[in-house]
């Protein structure tokens, strides 16, 4: 990644950079993850979890020329072993910057910033799945849910 990219790690609301509001961040995650996006309120709840000192995690932002290029949200699970220590909840790159290595660098930089193992959930048909596999993620379990 060239020097015009800048990483910013955020662990609490007061660390949010002046150039980005929380509502802009929620909207960025929501709109740029299409068609695999989560509801805006779910994105906001995940941010609240990461910023809660009793739970924790971090937000990693990557910016290029005063524009948000990508974002990643990592949560601490408070567990280890069967359930990894970290959950990579969201990762996204601005559509006009995709396929340029931004996502890979964002993920690799974030993995280096946390201790313990990391898990993520990805839909089978999501093209990002191949990127995760190239970085070293492997499908270990089938996730099953009972929805109410």
C-alpha positions as CSV (number, residue, x, y, z in Angstrom):
1,X,0.0,0.0,0.0
2,X,1.4,3.3,-0.9
3,X,2.3,6.1,1.5
4,X,-0.9,8.0,0.7
5,X,-2.8,5.5,2.9
6,X,-3.2,6.2,6.6
7,X,-4.3,3.7,9.2
8,X,-6.2,4.9,12.3
9,X,-7.0,2.6,15.2
10,X,-10.0,3.6,17.3
11,X,-10.9,2.0,20.7
12,X,-13.4,4.5,22.1
13,X,-15.8,7.1,20.9
14,X,-13.5,9.9,22.0
15,X,-10.8,8.6,19.7
16,X,-12.9,9.0,16.6
17,X,-11.0,11.2,14.1
18,X,-12.4,14.7,13.4
19,X,-12.8,13.8,9.8
20,X,-15.4,11.1,10.4
21,X,-18.6,11.0,12.5
22,X,-20.1,7.9,13.9
23,X,-23.2,8.2,11.8
24,X,-21.0,8.6,8.6
25,X,-19.1,5.5,9.7
26,X,-22.3,3.5,10.2
27,X,-23.5,4.6,6.8
28,X,-20.2,3.7,5.2
29,X,-20.3,0.1,6.6
30,X,-24.0,-0.3,5.7
31,X,-23.7,1.0,2.1
32,X,-20.3,-0.4,1.0
33,X,-21.0,-3.9,2.2
34,X,-23.9,-4.4,-0.1
35,X,-25.3,-6.9,-0.9
36,X,-23.9,-8.5,2.3
37,X,-24.6,-5.5,4.6
38,X,-26.1,-5.6,8.0
39,X,-28.8,-3.1,9.3
40,X,-27.4,0.3,10.3
41,X,-28.7,-0.3,13.9
42,X,-26.7,-3.6,14.0
43,X,-23.6,-1.8,12.8
44,X,-24.1,0.8,15.5
45,X,-24.6,-1.8,18.2
46,X,-21.4,-3.6,17.2
47,X,-19.5,-0.3,17.5
48,X,-21.0,0.2,20.9
49,X,-19.7,-3.3,21.9
50,X,-16.2,-2.5,20.6
51,X,-16.1,0.8,22.4
52,X,-17.4,-0.7,25.7
53,X,-14.3,-1.1,28.0
54,X,-15.9,-4.1,29.7
55,X,-16.1,-5.9,26.3
56,X,-13.8,-4.3,23.8
57,X,-12.4,-4.5,20.4
58,X,-11.2,-1.9,17.9
59,X,-12.1,-0.1,14.7
60,X,-9.4,0.2,12.1
61,X,-9.8,2.9,9.5
62,X,-7.8,3.4,6.3
63,X,-7.9,6.8,4.6
64,X,-6.6,8.0,1.3
65,X,-6.4,11.7,0.4
66,X,-8.9,12.8,3.0
67,X,-11.4,10.1,2.0
68,X,-12.4,7.0,4.0
69,X,-11.0,4.1,1.9
70,X,-11.9,1.2,4.2
71,X,-12.9,0.2,7.7
72,X,-12.8,-3.0,9.8
73,X,-14.4,-3.8,13.2
74,X,-12.8,-6.4,15.5
75,X,-14.5,-7.5,18.7
76,X,-13.0,-9.3,21.6
77,X,-15.0,-12.3,22.6
78,X,-13.7,-12.8,26.1
79,X,-13.1,-16.4,25.3
80,X,-10.3,-18.6,23.9
81,X,-9.9,-22.0,22.4
82,X,-13.1,-23.3,20.8
83,X,-14.3,-19.7,20.5
84,X,-11.4,-17.6,19.3
85,X,-10.4,-14.4,21.2
86,X,-11.5,-12.1,18.4
87,X,-14.4,-11.8,16.0
88,X,-13.8,-9.9,12.8
89,X,-17.4,-8.5,12.5
90,X,-17.2,-6.1,9.5
91,X,-14.6,-5.2,6.9
92,X,-15.3,-3.1,3.8
93,X,-13.5,-1.0,1.2
94,X,-14.9,1.9,-0.9
95,X,-16.2,0.4,-4.1
96,X,-13.9,2.5,-6.3
97,X,-10.8,1.2,-4.4
98,X,-11.6,-2.6,-4.5
99,X,-9.3,-5.0,-6.1
100,X,-6.3,-2.8,-5.4
101,X,-5.0,-4.5,-2.2
102,X,-6.7,-2.1,0.2
103,X,-8.8,-4.8,1.9
104,X,-6.0,-7.2,2.2
105,X,-3.7,-4.6,3.8
106,X,-6.5,-3.5,6.1
107,X,-7.1,-7.1,7.3
108,X,-3.4,-7.9,7.7
109,X,-2.7,-4.7,9.6
110,X,-5.6,-5.4,11.9
111,X,-4.6,-9.0,12.5
112,X,-1.2,-7.7,13.6
113,X,-3.0,-5.4,16.1
114,X,-4.8,-8.1,18.1
115,X,-3.6,-11.0,20.1
116,X,-5.1,-14.5,19.9
117,X,-7.1,-16.2,17.2
118,X,-9.6,-14.5,15.0
119,X,-12.8,-15.8,13.4
120,X,-15.2,-14.3,10.9
121,X,-18.5,-15.2,9.3
122,X,-18.7,-15.0,5.5
123,X,-21.5,-16.1,3.2
124,X,-20.5,-18.8,0.8
125,X,-21.2,-16.8,-2.3
126,X,-19.3,-13.6,-1.1
127,X,-16.3,-13.0,-3.4
128,X,-14.4,-11.8,-0.3
129,X,-14.2,-15.4,0.9
130,X,-11.3,-16.1,-1.5
131,X,-9.4,-13.1,0.0
132,X,-9.9,-14.4,3.5
133,X,-8.7,-17.9,2.4
134,X,-5.5,-16.3,0.8
135,X,-4.8,-14.5,4.0
136,X,-5.0,-17.7,6.0
137,X,-8.5,-18.1,7.2
138,X,-9.9,-21.6,6.8
139,X,-13.4,-23.0,7.1
140,X,-13.4,-25.0,10.3
141,X,-17.0,-25.4,11.3
142,X,-20.5,-25.1,9.7
143,X,-22.4,-22.4,11.4
144,X,-26.0,-23.3,12.2
145,X,-28.6,-21.0,13.7
146,X,-32.0,-21.4,15.3
147,X,-33.8,-18.2,14.5
148,X,-36.8,-16.8,16.4
